[in-house]
Amino acid sequence: MKQIETVCPCCEATLVVDSASGKVLRHAKRGEVDETGKMQLDPDRWESANERTSSRAEDAADKFEEALGEEQSKESRLDDLFDKAKKKVDERGKGEGPLG
C-alpha cells in the first residue's frame, strides 16, 4: 500500500493518503507536526485507541462464552423436544400410524 503525505493548501494540515483508495489514513493539524515535518503522536489518542483495542478482545471472549452457552443449552432443549415427541408417540400406541 503506497501512502502519499501532503499538506492541505487551505488549512495547512498534514494528510497521509492511501494512493490506491484515496482514503485519508492519518491527519495532523498545522501545529501537530515536529520540526522534521513528521506527525506527532498525541498520547491521549494513543491511550484511547489502546483501550478500544484491548476491550475488543474482552468483548470477543464474552461473545464466545455466550455463544458456547447457547450451543450447550440448544443440545439440552433439542433432547427435551425429542423426549416429548417420543413420549407422545408412546402414548398414542404402537398400532397407530403417524397420521392417525
N, C-alpha and C positions, 0 to 999 in steps of 0.2 A: 504494500500500500504506500503510494507516494504522497507525501504531505508537502503542502506549499505554505510557507509563512509569509504573510503580507500585512501591510498596515492600511487601515481604513482611511481614505482621504478625508472623510467628514469628521470623525471623532478621534482619529489617530489611535484607535485601539489596535492591538496586535492580534491577528487571527491566524490560526493554523487550520487549513482546509484540506480535506481529502480530495485529491485531484480526480479520482475516479467517480465518486458520488457527488461531489460538490458540497458535502456537509461540513459545517464548522465543527471541528473536533475540540478546539480549545480557544479561548479568547481571554485577553487581558486588557484592562483599561490603560489609558496612557501612563499613569503613574505606577502601574504594577509590573514594570519591566526593570531589570537591573541595568548597570552601565554597559553591559555587553549586548543588551537588546533581548536577552532571554527572559521568558516569563518567570515571575517569582511565584512560588507556591504559597498560598495562603494557608497557614496551619489550621485555621478553623474549618476551611473547606476540606482539607485532608482528613481531619478528625471526623467530620460528619460523613464523608464518603466511607471511611473505615468502619464507622458504626453501622452504616447501612449494609455494607457487605458482610459484616460479622453477624448481623441479625438475620440475613438471608439464610445462612447455614442453620441457625437455630430454627427458623421458620420451616425450612425443608425437613429437618429432623422431626419437628412436631407434626407436619403433614404426613410424613411417612408413618409415624406411630399411629396416627388417626386412621389412615387407610389400612394399616395392618390389623387394627382392632375391628374395623368394619368387615374385612375379609374373614376374620376368625368368627365374628358373630354371624356372618352370612352363612357359613357352613352349618352352624347350630340351627339357624332358622330353617334352612332347607331340610335338615334332618327332621325337625319338628313337623314340617309340612308333609314330608314323606310318611312319617309315622301316623299322622292324622289320616292321610289318604289310605294307608294300609289298613288302619282300624276301620275306616268306613267301608272298605271292600269286605273285610272280615265280617262286619255286622250285617251286611246285605245277604250274605250266604254264599256258599261255594257253587251252588247250582245256577245262580242267576248270572246272566251276561252283563257286560259293562253298560249296555244300552237299556237295560230294563228287564 
